[in-house]
Amino acid sequence: MSDPQIGILMLGMLVILIMLGFPIAFTLIAMGVGFGYFAIGDIIFSLLVQRTYGVMSNDVLIAVPLFLFMGYLVERANILDRLFYSLQLAARGMPASLAVASLITCALFATATGIVGAVVTLMGLLALPAMLKAGYDKRMSSGVICAGGCLGILIPPSIMLILYGAMAGVSVVRLYAAALLPGLLLASLYIVYVMGRAMVNPRVAPKLSAEELDVPWRQVYWQLLTSFVPLFVLIMAVLGAILFGLATPHEAAGIGALGAIVLAAAYRQLNWPRLKEAVFLTARTSAMVCWLFVGSWIFSSVFSLLDGHSLIEHWIDGMSLTPLQFLILAQILIFLLGWPLEWTEIIIIFVPIFLPLLQLFGIDPLFFGVLVALNIQTSFLTPPMAMSAFYLKGIAPKGIQLGDIFLGIAPFLLMVFVAMIILYLVPGIALWLPGVLYD
């Protein structure tokens, strides 16, 4: 068996072991070291040490624990209920006002935390009962929560974009600028869909009662000022510092972490148990990310040594694809991988396989990264591993079945595809802002 065939065998065995439930990071390391020892002998152990040190000393990854700490602390500061109530009041005259308020709350909170499970769970406990009580269709209500909770993967500051930037050698600052407008585009498509559906069929999202609509605007302004504005200012301060070159991503993440502490203290939610829990969760998740990177680098290095990349490159080159056809093929494969795998596995294991091919087709890694981030939304929304649906099912009322949640998600999944098609047709949506700011 030739070396490239051994590389493909290694890749196939890795997918099987992950689907059997083995830990991803240590499976990557074990497969890389095992096949590497077969290919190059004892040198693989020196490579393991060098790669481990290289990953742990990567400046880009400093932003990961700081953004995670910011997210965990904001999540535990009980800001979400105030935010949802204020946006509910502000949007009360619009069609599907509760759904619109839920989507805006999800987008803002997902951007602040970047933790899909936390956003879906908290919004499921807060907004889902409110929509069901108001007579909203249970499928649409479920879809709103699940789809809105995933927006933090795409809208900066996103942990996923940091990981992609480190993997692809692309500036995280440019990635954030490129992903901002596509993220807002997707959130806007969600809002347009729920409002349009409510206008076509008012029964799925009944209007609020006259009593609920009769709220003085002074109270609305006060609620927005004390809930929406502080969190929005924190996010804009972090994102603005990055986009306008006032701070590096890890410096801005430090500002965000400090801002989260101040915000929690201002809401009188900062205490030792919450702080300790946020630090513990940050350390646990950061360790997982770092070891995933170590495993990914070892695995991809050995895969390259076995010439596995060249075999895939020759196979794709033999198909005589145009750049657009290659992009579509890559996105279809990533979409299909989202059925059995989570986004971390796709980014760490499979995206590096596509990266060497981008130069062959003359595709900007920046544009490819935004497409991947948009496509990754589907890994949380498509069964059998639609984690957002399972997060919601765990806390949903008894009347909502998993099938209802999947049916509710389907239209929002279609909106993701619409956003991807728009991005294919108008690449400037992603590339315009980085060009204006940095070129």
Helices and strands as residue ranges (DSSP letters): H 3-19, H 24-40, H 43-56, G 59-62, H 63-75, H 80-90, H 97-113, H 116-133, H 138-149, G 151-153, H 159-168, H 172-200, G 202-204, H 210-213, H 217-223, I 224-228, H 229-243, H 249-266, H 272-305, H 308-317, H 323-337, H 343-345, I 346-350, H 351-361, H 365-381, H 387-395, H 402-425, H 428-438
